[in-house]
Amino acid sequence: MDSMAIPKNAWLEVPLVVIMMFGTAYTLYKRLNMKKADGNPMGLGRRVHEMVALLMLVPIIGVLAVEDILPKEVVGTLLGTIIGYTLSGISDSDRT
């Protein structure tokens, strides 16, 4: 078997890796170029960190699940934990 063999699910893995790389880079680029009303840069807050974490972890888990490296039970547990933790901080009083 060739060490550079094409993965069996490349049609799914390639878009996930592209989302992970370019989605994260685009999110950081746009956020760092945003300006406040006084002209200062917005910077990176808690929500941006959560968004970057989601953009990195969810595709990685997807690729590992498609390649059968992670068992299906573990995939569900990881996705539930990551998404639950990320969404747990959303409230009306916490808008940053």
PyRosetta script that sets phi, psi and omega in degrees:
from pyrosetta import init, pose_from_sequence

init()
pose = pose_from_sequence("MDSMAIPKNAWLEVPLVVIMMFGTAYTLYKRLNMKKADGNPMGLGRRVHEMVALLMLVPIIGVLAVEDILPKEVVGTLLGTIIGYTLSGISDSDRT")
pose.set_psi(1, 135.0)
pose.set_omega(1, -178.5)
pose.set_phi(2, -72.7)
pose.set_psi(2, 138.3)
pose.set_omega(2, -179.3)
pose.set_phi(3, -70.0)
pose.set_psi(3, -19.3)
pose.set_omega(3, 179.5)
pose.set_phi(4, -106.5)
pose.set_psi(4, 35.4)
pose.set_omega(4, -178.8)
pose.set_phi(5, -67.2)
pose.set_psi(5, 147.6)
pose.set_omega(5, 178.0)
pose.set_phi(6, -73.3)
pose.set_psi(6, 131.0)
pose.set_omega(6, 179.0)
pose.set_phi(7, -59.3)
pose.set_psi(7, 151.8)
pose.set_omega(7, -176.4)
pose.set_phi(8, -66.8)
pose.set_psi(8, -22.5)
pose.set_omega(8, -179.8)
pose.set_phi(9, -122.3)
pose.set_psi(9, 45.7)
pose.set_omega(9, -177.9)
pose.set_phi(10, -61.7)
pose.set_psi(10, -29.0)
pose.set_omega(10, 179.6)
pose.set_phi(11, -62.6)
pose.set_psi(11, -22.9)
pose.set_omega(11, 178.4)
pose.set_phi(12, -102.9)
pose.set_psi(12, -36.2)
pose.set_omega(12, -176.0)
pose.set_phi(13, -70.0)
pose.set_psi(13, -39.8)
pose.set_omega(13, -178.6)
pose.set_phi(14, -62.0)
pose.set_psi(14, -48.7)
pose.set_omega(14, 176.9)
pose.set_phi(15, -61.7)
pose.set_psi(15, -35.1)
pose.set_omega(15, 178.5)
pose.set_phi(16, -65.0)
pose.set_psi(16, -41.6)
pose.set_omega(16, 178.7)
pose.set_phi(17, -68.6)
pose.set_psi(17, -37.6)
pose.set_omega(17, 177.5)
pose.set_phi(18, -63.9)
pose.set_psi(18, -43.8)
pose.set_omega(18, 176.8)
pose.set_phi(19, -59.9)
pose.set_psi(19, -43.5)
pose.set_omega(19, -178.9)
pose.set_phi(20, -62.0)
pose.set_psi(20, -46.9)
pose.set_omega(20, -175.4)
pose.set_phi(21, -76.2)
pose.set_psi(21, -55.5)
pose.set_omega(21, -173.6)
pose.set_phi(22, -77.5)
pose.set_psi(22, -31.3)
pose.set_omega(22, 176.6)
pose.set_phi(23, -64.0)
pose.set_psi(23, -43.2)
pose.set_omega(23, 178.2)
pose.set_phi(24, -66.6)
pose.set_psi(24, -46.3)
pose.set_omega(24, -179.4)
pose.set_phi(25, -63.2)
pose.set_psi(25, -42.7)
pose.set_omega(25, -179.7)
pose.set_phi(26, -66.1)
pose.set_psi(26, -41.2)
pose.set_omega(26, 178.4)
pose.set_phi(27, -60.8)
pose.set_psi(27, -46.6)
pose.set_omega(27, 179.9)
pose.set_phi(28, -66.7)
pose.set_psi(28, -41.0)
pose.set_omega(28, 178.8)
pose.set_phi(29, -61.0)
pose.set_psi(29, -49.1)
pose.set_omega(29, -178.5)
pose.set_phi(30, -64.3)
pose.set_psi(30, -41.5)
pose.set_omega(30, -178.2)
pose.set_phi(31, -66.6)
pose.set_psi(31, -41.1)
pose.set_omega(31, -178.9)
pose.set_phi(32, -72.4)
pose.set_psi(32, -18.8)
pose.set_omega(32, 177.4)
pose.set_phi(33, -94.4)
pose.set_psi(33, -4.1)
pose.set_omega(33, 176.7)
pose.set_phi(34, -75.9)
pose.set_psi(34, 146.4)
pose.set_omega(34, -179.2)
pose.set_phi(35, -119.8)
pose.set_psi(35, 146.6)
pose.set_omega(35, 172.8)
pose.set_phi(36, -77.2)
pose.set_psi(36, 175.2)
pose.set_omega(36, -179.9)
pose.set_phi(37, -61.6)
pose.set_psi(37, -30.7)
pose.set_omega(37, -179.3)
pose.set_phi(38, -86.7)
pose.set_psi(38, 1.4)
pose.set_omega(38, 176.7)
pose.set_phi(39, 96.1)
pose.set_psi(39, -7.3)
pose.set_omega(39, 178.1)
pose.set_phi(40, -77.5)
pose.set_psi(40, 153.2)
pose.set_omega(40, 178.6)
pose.set_phi(41, -69.1)
pose.set_psi(41, 151.4)
pose.set_omega(41, -177.6)
pose.set_phi(42, -69.4)
pose.set_psi(42, -42.1)
pose.set_omega(42, -178.2)
pose.set_phi(43, 84.4)
pose.set_psi(43, -173.3)
pose.set_omega(43, -177.4)
pose.set_phi(44, -111.2)
pose.set_psi(44, 120.9)
pose.set_omega(44, 179.2)
pose.set_phi(45, -108.6)
pose.set_psi(45, -170.6)
pose.set_omega(45, -178.4)
pose.set_phi(46, -61.1)
pose.set_psi(46, -43.2)
pose.set_omega(46, -178.4)
pose.set_phi(47, -64.8)
pose.set_psi(47, -37.1)
pose.set_omega(47, 178.9)
pose.set_phi(48, -66.9)
pose.set_psi(48, -40.8)
pose.set_omega(48, 176.8)
pose.set_phi(49, -61.5)
pose.set_psi(49, -41.1)
pose.set_omega(49, 178.2)
pose.set_phi(50, -64.8)
pose.set_psi(50, -40.8)
pose.set_omega(50, 179.4)
pose.set_phi(51, -64.9)
pose.set_psi(51, -43.5)
pose.set_omega(51, 178.3)
pose.set_phi(52, -64.0)
pose.set_psi(52, -40.0)
pose.set_omega(52, 177.8)
pose.set_phi(53, -61.6)
pose.set_psi(53, -43.2)
pose.set_omega(53, 177.6)
pose.set_phi(54, -64.5)
pose.set_psi(54, -42.9)
pose.set_omega(54, -179.6)
pose.set_phi(55, -66.2)
pose.set_psi(55, -23.0)
pose.set_omega(55, 178.3)
pose.set_phi(56, -92.2)
pose.set_psi(56, -46.1)
pose.set_omega(56, -171.4)
pose.set_phi(57, -77.7)
pose.set_psi(57, -40.7)
pose.set_omega(57, -176.0)
pose.set_phi(58, -63.9)
pose.set_psi(58, -46.5)
pose.set_omega(58, 175.6)
pose.set_phi(59, -63.5)
pose.set_psi(59, -36.6)
pose.set_omega(59, 178.3)
pose.set_phi(60, -62.4)
pose.set_psi(60, -45.2)
pose.set_omega(60, 178.2)
pose.set_phi(61, -64.0)
pose.set_psi(61, -38.0)
pose.set_omega(61, 177.6)
pose.set_phi(62, -62.1)
pose.set_psi(62, -44.2)
pose.set_omega(62, 179.2)
pose.set_phi(63, -64.9)
pose.set_psi(63, -44.2)
pose.set_omega(63, 179.4)
pose.set_phi(64, -64.7)
pose.set_psi(64, -33.2)
pose.set_omega(64, 178.0)
pose.set_phi(65, -71.4)
pose.set_psi(65, -41.8)
pose.set_omega(65, -179.1)
pose.set_phi(66, -65.5)
pose.set_psi(66, -35.6)
pose.set_omega(66, 179.4)
pose.set_phi(67, -83.2)
pose.set_psi(67, 5.6)
pose.set_omega(67, 179.9)
pose.set_phi(68, 58.2)
pose.set_psi(68, 32.9)
pose.set_omega(68, 174.6)
pose.set_phi(69, -84.3)
pose.set_psi(69, -36.2)
pose.set_omega(69, 176.2)
pose.set_phi(70, -102.9)
pose.set_psi(70, 135.4)
pose.set_omega(70, 174.3)
pose.set_phi(71, -65.7)
pose.set_psi(71, 153.9)
pose.set_omega(71, -176.4)
pose.set_phi(72, -59.7)
pose.set_psi(72, -36.1)
pose.set_omega(72, 179.6)
pose.set_phi(73, -65.0)
pose.set_psi(73, -38.7)
pose.set_omega(73, -180.0)
pose.set_phi(74, -68.3)
pose.set_psi(74, -38.3)
pose.set_omega(74, 179.6)
pose.set_phi(75, -61.4)
pose.set_psi(75, -47.4)
pose.set_omega(75, 178.8)
pose.set_phi(76, -61.8)
pose.set_psi(76, -41.4)
pose.set_omega(76, 178.7)
pose.set_phi(77, -64.8)
pose.set_psi(77, -45.7)
pose.set_omega(77, 180.0)
pose.set_phi(78, -63.7)
pose.set_psi(78, -47.0)
pose.set_omega(78, -179.9)
pose.set_phi(79, -63.4)
pose.set_psi(79, -42.1)
pose.set_omega(79, 178.1)
pose.set_phi(80, -62.7)
pose.set_psi(80, -41.5)
pose.set_omega(80, 179.8)
pose.set_phi(81, -66.9)
pose.set_psi(81, -46.6)
pose.set_omega(81, -178.1)
pose.set_phi(82, -64.5)
pose.set_psi(82, -48.9)
pose.set_omega(82, -178.3)
pose.set_phi(83, -68.2)
pose.set_psi(83, -39.2)
pose.set_omega(83, 177.4)
pose.set_phi(84, -62.6)
pose.set_psi(84, -43.5)
pose.set_omega(84, 178.3)
pose.set_phi(85, -64.2)
pose.set_psi(85, -42.1)
pose.set_omega(85, -178.5)
pose.set_phi(86, -65.3)
pose.set_psi(86, -42.7)
pose.set_omega(86, -177.7)
pose.set_phi(87, -82.3)
pose.set_psi(87, -10.7)
pose.set_omega(87, -177.2)
pose.set_phi(88, -68.3)
pose.set_psi(88, -23.9)
pose.set_omega(88, -178.3)
pose.set_phi(89, -85.4)
pose.set_psi(89, -0.1)
pose.set_omega(89, -177.4)
pose.set_phi(90, -81.9)
pose.set_psi(90, 124.5)
pose.set_omega(90, 174.6)
pose.set_phi(91, -154.8)
pose.set_psi(91, 167.7)
pose.set_omega(91, -179.3)
pose.set_phi(92, -67.6)
pose.set_psi(92, -29.7)
pose.set_omega(92, -177.3)
pose.set_phi(93, -85.4)
pose.set_psi(93, -8.2)
pose.set_omega(93, -174.6)
pose.set_phi(94, -113.8)
pose.set_psi(94, 74.9)
pose.set_omega(94, 179.6)
pose.set_phi(95, -113.5)
pose.set_psi(95, 98.5)
pose.set_omega(95, 178.5)
pose.set_phi(96, -131.8)
pose.dump_pdb("model.pdb")
